[in-house]
């Protein structure tokens, strides 16, 4: 499948794929260009290779962490366990250190805590604090002054047209995002967007009003943990019923096998198909109970014929009359609840959801989807659990749909000595299980899969990390492109070495075999990075792929400079690639403007060059510019040249 990325959406088209994400880190120093942790970048690359994931929502999550970092000294066990960059052993070790020695006061002291090597501490620093930032600011009368903050983002991209090519709608996409906050509890925001070729502005809009951590009683035993009116996302249990956002399951860290549920959250992505619209809230109750309620009535793109919908376009592009007519032509109602209970060691949760379309399903029935049809009201219910005993976590979820088809996911994560962590996960998804809004770990969909995954991670001395994983999946029923039962096997080994002076070496070997499609894929990646706090930066990568007799390759060199003033930054990269067969394509992260990053696919034979410049003369204004060109030796008609501009105004 060939993909195209258009300002936050994925569409089918020949030639290229671009999965982007908004990652805005513009608070603090005059111009912060802090990158995502290397493990997160590799996670997004892997998700792009597999054809899934939601990098924009993932990046939004880390953006929020930079603006509201986790206090390592004030956070309780539940908050620490929910933090994706902390392994179970790190959580237990930090809690024991706090009990014995008191608060951790600096990064240097944190590196002395068992399980926190220098590389791990460096990766954590942009997203955590040691409790000092919030110590002041309260007036003498004891009242805490409400702090208002706002951020406005304007972004556009212009791509050079080929001879004879024209656009009926807007010549360039337009993206506007605004967010305002009143203290740490109340927020409102909106996202407005129109893609290239669409008419009018905005073609898509999203908005929300939200509240967090509002006490409902004087003793704090009743608390409104979160409430959203407008657009929201839901993440419960391990995702067998409701999970319409990102996950960390692709990380080469065993602890990422456990989903970190967050319940109700405001939706800030520009993806037009992964959100609910209505109202939702989560209330914490005495004795460890928590309950969430939600209702959504949302429009979805669909081609409609009378009482039936026949197709559901999901790319969010409306650049033809037919696609404009399909915009929000179908409506879906969703309602449900989640109730959970938790103590120091055990968490139990029950999730139930019911949903329906306002028209009947008239899509074409085929061999791979004939058992996945429903009309009228449908629904799911599940029980999830999480047992935490020191570093050991035993987790899982079991779910049923309206017809009684089941899905089960279970696993465990265990740290051995501080240098070794392991996980195992088993999943059984019935071929007839239907859960429209499920997002549990899977290879294709949350049905028609039986699988087991094993992962290991060893942190050696001298800042070396070795990770390995293997996964076997059996598909008992026909799937798209495969009419018979089939199976797949994939494995990977990664090595990362942090040297003195900020130099990092990275290598990854991965392979996949699918007997149903008779495909074999082998990838080898070698990388180098050097990124001091200021001064000259450098990066390089060599990657090769081998798919069924066809090979692909990519090499890039990158250099950059960031002065001590922090007011500007420049990066340059040159790339050579050759992948004549689609199965041998290569996904490669590339630096973008501060505020975005992208993972384009390299397919064909050619070269690429880009420059990124970011400038922030004053605290309340920043400007970012990117110019990118790609030349194809074998097909000049595919050549690409574009510029992108973004203005950010935090105030």
C-alpha positions as CSV (number, residue, x, y, z in Angstrom):
1,X,0.0,0.0,0.0
2,X,1.3,3.4,-0.9
3,X,0.6,6.4,1.3
4,X,0.6,10.2,1.1
5,X,0.7,12.5,4.1
6,X,-1.2,15.8,3.8
7,X,-0.9,18.0,6.9
8,X,-2.0,15.5,9.5
9,X,-3.8,12.9,7.3
10,X,-2.9,9.7,5.5
11,X,-4.3,9.0,2.0
12,X,-3.8,6.3,-0.6
13,X,-1.7,7.6,-3.5
14,X,1.3,6.3,-5.5
15,X,4.7,7.5,-4.7
16,X,5.4,8.4,-1.1
17,X,4.2,8.4,2.5
18,X,4.6,11.1,5.1
19,X,3.5,10.6,8.7
20,X,3.9,13.8,10.6
21,X,3.4,14.9,14.2
22,X,3.1,18.2,16.0
23,X,5.7,18.4,18.7
24,X,5.9,21.9,20.2
25,X,8.6,22.6,22.7
26,X,8.8,26.3,22.8
27,X,8.6,27.2,26.5
28,X,11.5,27.9,28.8
29,X,14.8,29.0,27.2
30,X,14.7,31.5,24.2
31,X,14.6,28.7,21.7
32,X,14.2,25.2,22.9
33,X,14.7,22.5,20.2
34,X,14.7,19.5,22.4
35,X,14.1,16.4,20.4
36,X,11.9,13.5,21.2
37,X,13.7,10.7,23.0
38,X,15.5,8.3,20.6
39,X,13.3,5.4,21.7
40,X,10.2,7.4,20.9
41,X,11.5,8.4,17.4
42,X,12.3,4.7,16.7
43,X,8.8,3.7,17.9
44,X,7.2,6.1,15.4
45,X,9.5,4.8,12.6
46,X,8.4,1.2,13.5
47,X,4.8,2.1,13.5
48,X,5.1,3.8,10.1
49,X,6.8,0.6,8.8
50,X,3.9,-1.4,10.1
51,X,1.3,1.0,8.6
52,X,-0.2,2.1,11.9
53,X,0.2,4.3,14.9
54,X,-0.8,7.9,15.7
55,X,2.5,9.8,15.9
56,X,0.7,13.2,16.1
57,X,-1.2,12.2,19.3
58,X,2.0,10.6,20.7
59,X,3.9,13.8,20.1
60,X,1.1,15.9,21.7
61,X,1.4,13.8,24.8
62,X,5.1,14.5,25.1
63,X,4.5,18.2,24.4
64,X,2.1,18.3,27.4
65,X,4.8,16.6,29.5
66,X,7.3,19.4,28.7
67,X,4.7,22.0,29.7
68,X,3.5,20.1,32.8
69,X,6.5,17.8,33.7
70,X,6.1,15.0,36.2
71,X,7.3,15.8,39.7
72,X,9.5,12.8,40.6
73,X,9.3,13.6,44.3
74,X,5.6,14.4,44.6
75,X,4.2,11.7,42.2
76,X,2.7,8.6,43.9
77,X,3.2,5.0,42.7
78,X,0.2,5.2,40.3
79,X,1.5,8.3,38.6
80,X,5.0,6.9,38.3
81,X,3.7,3.6,36.8
82,X,1.7,5.6,34.3
83,X,4.8,7.5,33.1
84,X,5.9,5.8,29.9
85,X,9.7,6.4,30.2
86,X,9.9,4.7,33.6
87,X,10.3,0.9,33.8
88,X,8.8,-1.1,36.7
89,X,12.2,-1.5,38.3
90,X,12.9,2.3,38.1
91,X,9.6,3.0,39.8
92,X,10.3,0.6,42.7
93,X,13.8,1.8,43.0
94,X,12.8,5.5,43.1
95,X,10.1,4.9,45.7
96,X,12.6,3.0,47.9
97,X,15.2,5.8,47.5
98,X,12.7,8.4,48.5
99,X,11.6,6.5,51.6
100,X,15.2,6.0,52.7
101,X,17.0,9.2,51.7
102,X,14.2,11.7,51.0
103,X,13.6,13.8,47.9
104,X,15.8,13.6,44.8
105,X,17.2,17.1,44.3
106,X,19.0,17.0,41.0
107,X,19.8,15.0,37.9
108,X,23.2,14.1,39.3
109,X,21.5,12.5,42.4
110,X,18.9,10.8,40.2
111,X,21.8,9.0,38.3
112,X,22.8,7.5,41.6
113,X,19.5,5.7,42.0
114,X,19.6,2.1,41.1
115,X,18.3,1.6,37.5
116,X,18.9,5.2,36.4
117,X,22.0,5.3,34.3
118,X,23.3,8.5,32.7
119,X,21.6,7.9,29.4
120,X,18.2,7.3,31.0
121,X,18.5,10.4,33.1
122,X,19.4,12.5,30.1
123,X,16.3,11.2,28.3
124,X,14.0,11.9,31.2
125,X,15.1,15.5,32.0
126,X,12.9,17.4,29.5
127,X,9.8,15.7,31.0
128,X,10.4,15.7,34.8
129,X,11.1,18.0,37.6
130,X,12.4,17.6,41.2
131,X,9.7,19.7,42.8
132,X,11.4,23.1,42.9
133,X,9.4,24.9,40.2
134,X,6.1,24.9,42.0
135,X,7.4,25.8,45.5
136,X,6.8,29.5,45.1
137,X,4.3,31.8,43.5
138,X,1.6,31.8,46.2
139,X,0.7,35.2,47.7
140,X,1.1,36.0,51.3
141,X,-2.7,35.7,52.0
142,X,-2.5,32.0,51.0
143,X,-4.5,32.4,47.8
144,X,-2.9,31.0,44.7
145,X,-3.0,33.4,41.8
146,X,-4.5,31.9,38.6
147,X,-1.9,32.0,35.8
148,X,-3.3,32.5,32.2
149,X,-1.3,31.2,29.3
150,X,-2.0,31.1,25.6
151,X,-0.4,29.7,22.5
152,X,-1.2,30.3,18.8
153,X,0.3,28.3,16.0
154,X,0.1,29.1,12.3
155,X,1.5,26.7,9.8
156,X,1.4,26.3,6.0
157,X,3.3,24.4,3.3
158,X,3.7,25.2,-0.4
159,X,4.7,22.6,-2.9
160,X,5.9,23.4,-6.3
161,X,3.5,22.4,-9.1
162,X,4.6,20.3,-12.1
163,X,3.8,21.5,-15.6
164,X,0.1,21.2,-16.4
165,X,-0.8,20.4,-12.7
166,X,-3.3,22.7,-11.0
167,X,-5.3,22.7,-7.8
168,X,-9.0,23.5,-7.8
169,X,-9.1,24.5,-4.1
170,X,-6.5,26.1,-1.9
171,X,-3.0,26.2,-3.3
172,X,-1.5,25.5,0.1
173,X,-2.7,23.9,3.3
174,X,-3.5,26.1,6.3
175,X,-3.2,24.9,9.9
176,X,-4.2,27.0,12.9
177,X,-4.2,25.9,16.5
178,X,-5.0,27.9,19.6
179,X,-4.9,26.9,23.3
180,X,-5.6,28.9,26.4
181,X,-5.1,27.7,30.0
182,X,-6.2,29.0,33.4
183,X,-3.7,27.7,35.9
184,X,-3.3,23.9,35.9
185,X,-7.0,23.0,36.0
186,X,-8.9,24.7,33.1
187,X,-8.2,24.8,29.4
188,X,-9.8,25.4,26.1
189,X,-8.5,24.9,22.6
190,X,-9.4,24.7,18.9
191,X,-7.7,23.3,15.8
192,X,-8.6,24.6,12.3
193,X,-7.3,23.1,9.1
194,X,-7.8,23.0,5.4
195,X,-5.7,20.7,3.2
196,X,-4.3,21.6,-0.2
197,X,-7.1,21.3,-2.8
198,X,-9.9,21.7,-0.3
199,X,-12.2,24.7,-0.6
200,X,-12.8,27.2,2.2
201,X,-11.4,27.5,5.6
202,X,-11.7,25.6,7.8
203,X,-12.5,22.3,6.2
204,X,-11.9,20.6,9.5
205,X,-12.3,22.1,13.0
206,X,-12.0,20.6,16.5
207,X,-12.5,22.3,19.9
208,X,-12.7,21.4,23.6
209,X,-13.3,22.8,27.0
210,X,-11.6,20.8,29.8
211,X,-11.0,20.7,33.5
212,X,-8.6,18.6,35.6
213,X,-8.1,17.8,39.3
214,X,-11.0,19.8,40.6
215,X,-11.8,18.9,44.3
216,X,-15.5,18.1,44.8
217,X,-15.2,17.8,48.6
218,X,-13.3,19.6,51.3
219,X,-11.3,16.5,52.2
220,X,-10.4,15.8,48.6
221,X,-11.8,12.3,48.6
222,X,-14.2,13.3,45.8
223,X,-12.4,14.8,42.9
224,X,-13.2,15.6,39.3
225,X,-10.1,14.1,37.7
226,X,-11.0,15.2,34.1
227,X,-13.9,16.5,32.2
228,X,-14.2,17.5,28.5
229,X,-16.9,19.1,26.5
230,X,-16.3,19.0,22.8
231,X,-13.8,16.6,21.2
232,X,-12.1,14.0,23.4
233,X,-10.2,10.7,23.4
234,X,-10.7,7.6,25.6
235,X,-8.1,5.1,26.8
236,X,-9.2,2.3,29.1
237,X,-7.7,-1.0,30.2
238,X,-5.5,-2.6,27.6
239,X,-7.5,-1.3,24.7
240,X,-9.8,-4.2,23.9
241,X,-12.9,-2.0,24.0
242,X,-11.9,1.7,23.9
243,X,-8.6,3.1,22.9
244,X,-8.6,5.8,20.2
245,X,-5.2,7.3,20.7
246,X,-1.5,6.3,20.6
247,X,0.2,3.5,22.4
248,X,3.8,2.7,23.5
249,X,3.6,-0.9,22.6
250,X,6.1,-0.6,19.7
251,X,8.9,0.5,22.0
252,X,11.8,-2.0,22.4
253,X,11.3,-1.8,26.2
254,X,9.6,-4.7,27.9
255,X,7.6,-2.4,30.2
256,X,5.9,-0.8,27.2
257,X,3.8,-4.0,26.8
258,X,1.6,-2.7,29.6
259,X,-0.8,0.0,28.4
260,X,-0.9,3.1,30.5
261,X,-4.6,4.0,30.6
262,X,-5.5,7.7,31.1
263,X,-9.3,7.6,30.7
264,X,-10.7,10.9,29.4
265,X,-8.5,13.5,27.7
266,X,-9.1,16.4,25.4
267,X,-8.4,15.7,21.7
268,X,-5.9,18.0,20.1
269,X,-4.8,16.1,17.0
270,X,-5.8,17.0,13.4
271,X,-6.7,13.4,12.5
272,X,-10.3,13.6,11.4
273,X,-11.2,10.0,12.3
274,X,-9.9,9.2,15.7
275,X,-11.9,11.3,18.2
276,X,-15.2,11.4,20.0
277,X,-17.5,14.5,20.0
278,X,-19.7,15.2,23.0
279,X,-19.0,15.1,26.7
280,X,-17.0,12.9,29.1
281,X,-15.8,13.0,32.7
282,X,-13.9,11.0,35.2
283,X,-14.6,11.2,39.0
284,X,-12.4,9.7,41.7
285,X,-14.4,8.4,44.7
286,X,-13.5,7.3,48.2
287,X,-11.9,3.9,48.9
288,X,-9.9,3.8,45.6
289,X,-12.9,3.8,43.2
290,X,-13.0,5.8,40.0
291,X,-15.8,6.1,37.4
292,X,-15.9,7.6,33.9
293,X,-19.0,8.4,31.8
294,X,-19.1,9.5,28.2
295,X,-21.4,10.2,25.3
296,X,-20.5,11.1,21.7
297,X,-22.5,12.0,18.6
298,X,-19.9,12.4,15.8
299,X,-20.0,12.8,12.0
300,X,-17.9,10.5,9.8
301,X,-17.1,10.6,6.1
302,X,-19.1,8.1,4.1
303,X,-20.6,7.7,0.7
304,X,-24.3,7.2,1.2
305,X,-27.0,5.7,-1.0
306,X,-30.5,5.9,0.5
307,X,-30.5,4.2,3.9
308,X,-27.0,2.6,3.4
309,X,-23.4,3.8,3.5
310,X,-21.3,2.0,0.9
311,X,-17.7,3.2,1.7
312,X,-16.0,5.1,4.5
313,X,-13.1,7.3,3.3
314,X,-10.7,7.8,6.3
315,X,-8.0,10.1,4.9
316,X,-9.8,13.3,5.8
317,X,-9.2,14.8,2.3
318,X,-12.1,16.6,0.6
319,X,-10.5,17.8,-2.7
320,X,-13.2,16.4,-5.1
321,X,-17.0,16.9,-5.3
322,X,-17.6,13.3,-4.3
323,X,-15.4,13.6,-1.2
324,X,-17.0,16.9,-0.3
325,X,-20.4,15.3,-0.5
326,X,-19.2,12.4,1.7
327,X,-18.0,14.7,4.4
328,X,-19.8,13.9,7.7
329,X,-22.6,12.2,5.8
330,X,-22.7,9.4,8.5
331,X,-23.3,9.9,12.2
332,X,-22.2,7.6,15.0
333,X,-23.5,7.6,18.6
334,X,-21.3,6.1,21.3
335,X,-22.1,5.9,25.0
336,X,-20.6,4.0,27.9
337,X,-18.8,3.9,31.2
338,X,-15.7,2.7,33.0
339,X,-15.5,1.8,36.7
340,X,-12.2,0.9,38.4
341,X,-10.9,0.2,41.8
342,X,-7.3,0.3,42.9
343,X,-5.1,-0.1,46.0
344,X,-1.4,-0.2,46.4
345,X,-1.0,-3.5,44.5
346,X,-4.1,-4.3,42.5
347,X,-6.2,-2.5,39.9
348,X,-9.4,-3.8,38.5
349,X,-11.6,-2.2,35.9
350,X,-14.8,-2.8,34.0
351,X,-15.5,-1.0,30.7
352,X,-18.8,-1.1,28.7
353,X,-19.6,0.8,25.4
354,X,-22.5,0.8,23.0
355,X,-22.5,2.4,19.6
356,X,-24.5,2.6,16.3
357,X,-24.5,4.3,12.9
358,X,-27.5,6.2,11.8
359,X,-27.5,4.2,8.5
360,X,-27.2,0.5,7.5
361,X,-24.0,-1.0,6.4
362,X,-24.1,-1.4,2.6
363,X,-20.4,-2.0,2.0
364,X,-19.2,-4.8,-0.3
365,X,-18.9,-8.1,1.6
366,X,-15.8,-10.2,0.8
367,X,-14.1,-13.3,2.0
368,X,-12.1,-11.4,4.7
369,X,-14.8,-9.2,6.2
370,X,-18.1,-11.1,5.8
371,X,-18.1,-11.9,9.6
372,X,-17.5,-8.3,10.7
373,X,-20.8,-6.7,9.8
374,X,-23.4,-5.3,12.1
375,X,-26.4,-2.9,12.0
376,X,-28.2,-1.1,14.7
377,X,-26.8,-1.0,18.2
378,X,-23.6,-2.9,18.9
379,X,-21.4,-3.0,22.0
380,X,-18.6,-4.5,24.1
381,X,-17.8,-5.1,27.7
382,X,-14.5,-6.0,29.4
383,X,-12.7,-6.7,32.6
384,X,-9.1,-5.5,33.0
385,X,-6.5,-6.1,35.7
386,X,-3.1,-4.9,36.8
387,X,-1.2,-6.5,39.7
388,X,2.0,-4.7,40.9
389,X,4.3,-6.5,43.3
390,X,7.6,-4.5,43.6
391,X,8.8,-4.5,40.0
392,X,6.6,-7.3,38.8
393,X,3.5,-6.4,36.8
394,X,0.8,-8.9,35.7
395,X,-1.7,-7.3,33.4
396,X,-4.5,-8.2,31.1
397,X,-8.0,-7.7,29.8
398,X,-10.9,-10.0,28.7
399,X,-13.7,-8.7,26.5
400,X,-16.9,-9.8,24.8
401,X,-18.9,-8.3,22.0
402,X,-22.7,-8.3,21.6
403,X,-22.7,-11.7,19.9
404,X,-20.4,-13.3,22.5
405,X,-17.2,-13.3,20.5
406,X,-14.2,-12.9,22.8
407,X,-10.8,-11.2,22.9
408,X,-8.2,-11.8,25.6
409,X,-4.9,-10.2,26.2
410,X,-2.6,-11.0,29.1
411,X,1.1,-10.7,30.0
412,X,3.7,-9.9,32.6
413,X,6.7,-7.6,33.0
414,X,9.5,-8.5,35.4
415,X,12.8,-6.9,36.2
416,X,15.5,-9.3,37.3
417,X,18.7,-7.6,38.5
418,X,18.6,-3.8,37.8
419,X,20.3,-4.4,34.4
420,X,17.7,-6.9,33.0
421,X,14.0,-6.6,32.3
422,X,11.8,-9.1,30.5
423,X,8.2,-9.2,29.3
424,X,5.8,-11.8,27.8
425,X,2.4,-11.1,26.3
426,X,-0.2,-13.4,24.9
427,X,-3.3,-12.4,22.9
428,X,-6.3,-14.4,21.6
429,X,-8.7,-12.4,19.4
430,X,-11.6,-14.3,18.0
431,X,-12.1,-14.0,14.2
432,X,-15.6,-12.7,14.9
433,X,-14.8,-10.2,17.6
434,X,-16.1,-6.7,16.6
435,X,-14.9,-3.7,18.6
436,X,-15.0,-0.6,16.4
437,X,-13.1,1.6,18.8
438,X,-10.6,-1.0,20.1
439,X,-6.9,-0.2,20.0
440,X,-5.2,-3.0,21.8
441,X,-1.9,-4.4,20.6
442,X,-2.2,-6.3,17.3
443,X,-0.6,-6.9,14.0
444,X,-3.6,-5.8,11.9
445,X,-7.0,-5.5,13.7
446,X,-8.3,-6.5,17.1
447,X,-9.7,-9.7,15.7
448,X,-8.6,-12.9,14.0
449,X,-5.2,-13.1,15.8
450,X,-3.6,-15.5,18.2
451,X,-0.1,-14.4,19.2
452,X,2.7,-14.3,21.8
453,X,5.5,-11.8,22.2
454,X,8.7,-11.9,24.3
455,X,11.0,-8.9,24.9
456,X,14.2,-8.5,26.8
457,X,16.2,-5.3,27.6
458,X,19.7,-5.3,29.2
459,X,21.3,-2.1,30.5
460,X,25.0,-2.8,30.8
461,X,27.7,-0.7,32.2
462,X,29.2,2.3,30.4
463,X,25.8,3.4,29.1
464,X,25.2,0.4,26.8
465,X,21.7,-0.9,26.1
466,X,20.8,-4.2,24.4
467,X,17.2,-5.0,23.5
468,X,15.7,-8.0,21.7
469,X,12.2,-9.1,20.9
470,X,10.4,-11.9,19.1
471,X,6.8,-12.3,18.1
472,X,4.7,-15.1,16.6
473,X,1.2,-14.4,15.3
474,X,-1.3,-16.9,13.9
475,X,-4.3,-15.8,11.8
476,X,-7.0,-18.5,12.0
477,X,-9.3,-17.0,9.5
478,X,-8.9,-15.3,6.1
479,X,-7.5,-11.8,6.1
480,X,-7.0,-9.2,3.4
481,X,-5.0,-10.7,0.6
482,X,-4.8,-14.1,2.3
483,X,-7.7,-16.5,1.9
484,X,-6.4,-19.3,4.2
485,X,-5.2,-19.5,7.8
486,X,-1.6,-18.2,8.0
487,X,1.1,-17.0,10.4
488,X,3.9,-14.5,10.7
489,X,7.1,-14.3,12.7
490,X,9.2,-11.2,13.4
491,X,12.2,-10.5,15.6
492,X,14.6,-7.6,16.2
493,X,17.8,-6.9,18.1
494,X,19.0,-3.4,19.0
495,X,22.1,-2.0,20.5
496,X,22.7,1.5,21.7
497,X,26.0,2.8,23.2
498,X,26.5,6.3,24.7
499,X,30.1,7.4,24.6
500,X,31.7,10.2,26.5
501,X,31.3,13.7,25.1
502,X,27.7,13.1,23.9
503,X,28.4,10.6,21.1
504,X,25.8,7.9,20.5
505,X,26.0,4.8,18.4
506,X,23.0,2.8,17.4
507,X,22.3,-0.4,15.5
508,X,19.2,-2.5,14.8
509,X,18.7,-5.8,12.9
510,X,15.1,-6.8,12.3
511,X,13.3,-9.5,10.2
512,X,9.8,-10.5,9.3
513,X,8.4,-13.6,7.7
514,X,4.7,-13.9,6.6
515,X,3.8,-17.3,5.2
516,X,0.4,-16.2,4.0
517,X,1.8,-13.5,1.7
518,X,5.1,-15.4,1.3
519,X,7.1,-12.3,2.1
520,X,10.4,-12.0,3.8
521,X,11.9,-8.8,5.0
522,X,15.3,-8.1,6.6
523,X,16.5,-4.6,7.7
524,X,19.8,-3.5,9.1
525,X,20.3,0.0,10.5
526,X,23.5,1.7,11.7
527,X,23.3,5.2,13.2
528,X,25.5,7.8,14.8
529,X,24.5,11.0,16.7
530,X,26.2,13.9,18.4
531,X,24.1,16.6,20.0
532,X,25.6,18.7,22.7
533,X,23.5,21.3,24.5
534,X,25.0,24.0,22.2
535,X,27.4,24.2,19.3
536,X,27.8,21.9,16.3
537,X,25.6,18.8,15.9
538,X,26.0,15.8,13.7
539,X,24.2,12.7,12.7
540,X,24.5,9.9,10.1
541,X,22.7,6.7,9.2
542,X,23.2,3.8,6.8
543,X,20.3,1.4,6.4
544,X,19.7,-1.5,4.1
545,X,16.7,-3.7,3.5
546,X,16.2,-7.0,1.7
547,X,12.8,-8.2,0.6
548,X,12.3,-11.4,-1.4
549,X,15.3,-10.9,-3.6
550,X,15.1,-7.1,-3.9
551,X,17.3,-4.8,-1.9
552,X,17.1,-1.2,-0.8
553,X,19.5,1.2,0.8
554,X,19.7,4.7,2.3
555,X,22.6,6.8,3.6
556,X,22.3,10.3,5.0
557,X,24.7,12.9,6.6
558,X,23.3,15.7,8.8
559,X,24.9,18.7,10.4
560,X,23.6,21.6,12.4
561,X,24.5,24.4,14.8
562,X,22.8,25.8,17.9
563,X,24.5,28.8,19.5
564,X,24.6,29.4,23.3
565,X,22.1,32.2,23.0
566,X,19.5,29.7,21.9
567,X,17.8,32.2,19.6
568,X,18.3,30.3,16.4
569,X,19.1,26.9,15.0
570,X,20.0,25.5,11.6
571,X,20.1,21.9,10.3
572,X,21.1,20.5,6.9
573,X,20.8,17.0,5.6
574,X,21.7,15.2,2.4
575,X,20.3,11.8,1.6
576,X,20.9,9.1,-1.0
577,X,18.4,6.2,-1.4
578,X,17.7,3.3,-3.7
579,X,14.7,1.0,-3.2
580,X,13.3,-0.2,-6.5
581,X,10.7,-2.5,-4.9
582,X,8.0,-1.2,-2.6
583,X,8.5,-4.0,0.0
584,X,12.1,-2.8,0.4
585,X,11.1,0.8,1.1
586,X,12.8,2.6,4.0
587,X,11.1,4.9,6.6
588,X,13.5,7.4,8.0
589,X,13.0,10.1,10.6
590,X,14.0,13.6,9.4
591,X,14.3,16.8,11.4
592,X,11.6,19.3,10.7
593,X,10.7,22.7,12.1
594,X,10.6,23.0,15.9
595,X,7.0,22.0,16.3
596,X,6.8,19.2,13.8
597,X,8.7,16.1,12.8
598,X,8.2,13.7,9.9
599,X,8.9,10.1,8.9
600,X,8.8,10.0,5.1
601,X,9.2,6.8,3.1
602,X,12.0,6.5,0.6
603,X,11.0,4.5,-2.4
604,X,12.7,4.6,-5.8
605,X,16.1,5.9,-6.7
606,X,17.3,9.4,-5.9
607,X,18.7,12.0,-3.6
608,X,17.2,14.4,-1.1
609,X,18.3,17.6,0.5
610,X,16.7,19.8,3.1
611,X,17.5,22.8,5.4
612,X,15.6,23.7,8.6
613,X,16.0,27.1,10.2
614,X,14.4,28.1,13.5
615,X,14.6,31.6,14.9
616,X,13.1,33.1,18.1
617,X,14.2,36.7,18.6
618,X,11.9,37.2,21.7
619,X,10.1,34.9,24.1
620,X,6.6,35.5,22.7
621,X,7.4,34.9,19.0
622,X,9.2,32.2,17.0
623,X,9.5,31.5,13.3
624,X,10.5,28.3,11.6
625,X,11.3,27.6,8.0
626,X,12.0,24.4,6.0
627,X,13.0,23.9,2.4
628,X,13.1,20.3,1.1
629,X,13.9,18.9,-2.3
630,X,13.9,15.3,-3.6
631,X,15.2,14.3,-7.0
632,X,14.4,10.9,-8.5
633,X,16.9,9.6,-11.0
634,X,14.5,7.0,-12.5
635,X,11.4,9.2,-12.7
636,X,11.7,13.0,-12.9
637,X,7.9,13.3,-12.7
638,X,8.1,12.4,-9.0
639,X,10.5,15.2,-8.1
640,X,9.4,17.2,-5.1
641,X,10.3,20.7,-3.9
642,X,8.4,22.4,-1.1
643,X,8.8,25.0,1.6
644,X,7.0,25.2,5.0
645,X,6.6,28.1,7.3
646,X,5.3,28.1,10.9
647,X,4.8,31.0,13.3
648,X,4.3,30.3,17.0
649,X,3.1,32.9,19.5
650,X,3.1,31.9,23.2
651,X,1.7,34.6,25.4
